[in-house]
């Protein structure tokens, strides 16, 4: 049986010493699962955010050694007594695999785009620079969003779309905007200021 790693876990712990024997012992403990190409694609995790917990099958990647021992000295017993390896949480096992059920808090992304009705986008969110998103891109046509999305995927970034929204390109768009925003939003307040200034200019 061949197992291909699809991701790695990232936490505050850099070595085995100090890691809690059970994650539930430290409520504030958080970790991230970072997918690696070619598995870092939005379709692979579509719908995952609907679950509260997920199963992780993982490797004891920092506990590799030649051969194995049927008994180990658990640290909880002071290292003075030997127990069978299968009766302990020892990472030094014949097959260096572990299984954990973990709580899923969020499915995050490196980049986000908010599509508009005319094929463009109204929002760009990036956790790190992506030159390909802007370099050589042409604007003012109906494929702007799709081209930007292709650039993000080509850069190997995790992508999550924002909700669609109308943008403002011409005066007619501005006129219909008041009926599409919340009365207590910054946009609504800005529109009132513009309306007041327009009346005073007249």
C-alpha positions in Angstrom: 0.0 0.0 0.0 1.3 3.4 -1.0 0.4 6.6 0.9 1.1 9.9 -0.6 1.3 12.9 1.7 -1.2 15.6 0.7 -0.5 18.2 3.4 1.5 19.0 6.5 0.4 20.4 9.9 1.7 23.6 11.3 1.5 24.4 15.0 3.4 26.3 17.7 5.4 23.2 18.6 8.8 22.9 16.9 9.9 19.7 18.8 8.3 16.8 20.6 9.2 18.0 24.1 6.3 19.9 25.7 3.6 18.6 23.3 0.5 17.7 25.4 -0.3 13.9 25.3 -3.9 14.8 24.4 -5.0 17.9 22.5 -8.0 18.4 24.8 -5.6 19.2 27.7 -4.9 22.6 26.2 -8.1 24.3 25.0 -6.2 27.2 23.4 -4.1 24.9 21.2 -4.6 25.6 17.5 -2.9 24.1 14.3 -3.3 24.5 10.6 -3.3 21.9 7.8 -1.5 23.3 4.8 -2.2 21.4 1.6 0.6 20.9 -0.9 0.4 21.0 -4.7 -1.3 19.4 -6.6 -3.9 18.9 -3.8 -4.1 22.7 -3.0 -7.3 23.2 -5.1 -10.6 24.6 -4.0 -12.7 21.7 -5.3 -10.9 19.3 -3.0 -12.3 20.9 0.1 -15.6 22.1 -1.3 -18.3 21.6 1.4 -15.7 20.8 4.1 -16.7 23.8 6.1 -20.1 22.2 6.8 -18.5 19.7 9.2 -17.6 20.3 12.8 -14.8 17.6 13.0 -12.6 15.8 10.5 -10.4 12.7 10.7 -6.7 13.0 10.1 -4.5 10.1 9.0 -0.9 11.3 9.6 2.7 10.1 9.8 5.1 10.3 12.7 7.5 12.1 10.4 9.9 13.1 13.1 10.1 9.6 14.7 11.5 7.6 11.8 14.1 4.9 12.7 15.3 1.6 11.4 13.5 -1.3 12.9 11.2 -1.2 16.0 11.1 -2.4 19.6 8.2 -4.4 21.0 8.5 -2.5 24.3 9.1 1.2 25.2 9.7 3.4 28.2 6.7 5.8 28.5 7.7 9.3 29.8 4.6 9.3 32.0 6.0 6.4 34.0 9.3 8.3 34.5 11.1 6.2 31.8 11.7 3.5 34.4 9.2 0.9 33.3 8.7 -0.9 30.0 5.4 -1.4 28.4 4.3 -2.9 25.1 4.5 -0.4 22.3 0.8 -1.0 21.4 -0.2 -0.2 25.0 1.3 3.3 24.8 1.2 6.5 22.7 4.8 6.0 21.6 5.5 7.3 18.1 8.1 4.6 17.5 5.8 2.0 15.9 6.2 -0.6 13.1 4.0 1.6 10.9 4.5 5.3 11.7 0.8 6.2 11.2 -1.5 8.0 13.6 -5.3 8.7 13.5 -6.9 11.8 15.1 -10.4 13.3 15.2 -10.0 17.1 15.3 -12.4 20.0 15.5 -12.6 22.1 12.3 -12.8 25.8 13.0 -12.4 27.2 9.5 -11.4 26.5 5.9 -9.0 29.3 5.1 -7.4 30.5 1.8 -4.4 32.5 0.6 -6.5 34.5 -1.8 -10.0 35.7 -2.3 -11.9 37.4 -5.2 -15.3 39.0 -5.1 -17.0 38.5 -8.6 -19.2 41.2 -10.2 -22.0 40.9 -12.7 -20.0 42.2 -15.6 -17.2 39.6 -15.3 -14.8 41.6 -13.2 -14.2 41.7 -9.4 -14.8 44.2 -6.7 -12.5 42.7 -4.0 -9.0 41.2 -3.8 -7.8 39.6 -0.6 -4.3 38.2 -0.4 -2.3 36.8 2.5 1.0 37.1 0.6 2.0 38.9 -2.6 0.9 37.4 -6.0 2.5 39.4 -8.9 0.9 37.1 -11.4 -2.5 38.4 -10.4 -1.7 41.8 -11.8 1.2 41.4 -14.2 0.1 41.5 -17.8 -3.6 41.5 -17.0 -6.1 43.4 -19.2 -9.1 45.0 -17.7 -12.5 46.2 -19.0 -13.8 42.9 -20.5 -16.0 40.1 -19.3 -13.1 37.6 -18.6 -11.2 39.7 -16.0 -12.4 37.6 -13.0 -11.7 34.3 -14.8 -8.2 35.4 -15.8 -7.4 36.5 -12.2 -8.7 33.2 -10.9 -6.4 31.3 -13.3 -3.4 33.4 -12.1 -4.2 32.6 -8.5 -4.5 28.9 -9.2 -1.4 29.0 -11.4 0.6 30.4 -8.4 -0.5 27.5 -6.3 -2.5 29.6 -3.8 -5.5 28.4 -1.8 -8.6 30.2 -3.1 -11.9 31.0 -1.6 -14.5 33.1 -3.5 -16.3 36.1 -1.8 -20.0 36.6 -2.4 -21.0 38.2 -5.7 -21.7 41.9 -5.7 -22.6 44.7 -8.0 -19.8 47.2 -8.7 -20.0 50.9 -9.7 -18.6 51.7 -13.1 -21.1 54.3 -14.5 -23.5 56.9 -13.0 -26.4 54.5 -13.4 -24.7 52.0 -11.1 -24.3 54.7 -8.4 -28.0 55.6 -8.7 -29.2 52.0 -7.9 -26.6 51.5 -5.1 -28.6 53.0 -2.2 -31.2 50.3 -2.6 -28.6 47.5 -2.3 -26.7 48.5 0.9 -27.5 48.3 4.6 -28.7 51.6 6.1 -26.0 51.5 8.8 -23.1 50.6 6.5 -20.2 52.9 5.6 -21.3 52.9 2.0 -24.8 54.2 3.0 -23.2 57.0 5.0 -20.9 57.9 2.1 -23.8 58.1 -0.2 -25.6 60.5 2.1 -22.5 62.7 2.2 -22.3 62.7 -1.6 -26.0 63.5 -1.9 -25.6 66.4 0.6 -22.5 67.8 -1.2 -24.3 67.4 -4.6 -27.3 69.5 -3.3 -25.0 72.2 -2.0 -23.0 72.4 -5.2 -26.3 72.9 -7.1 
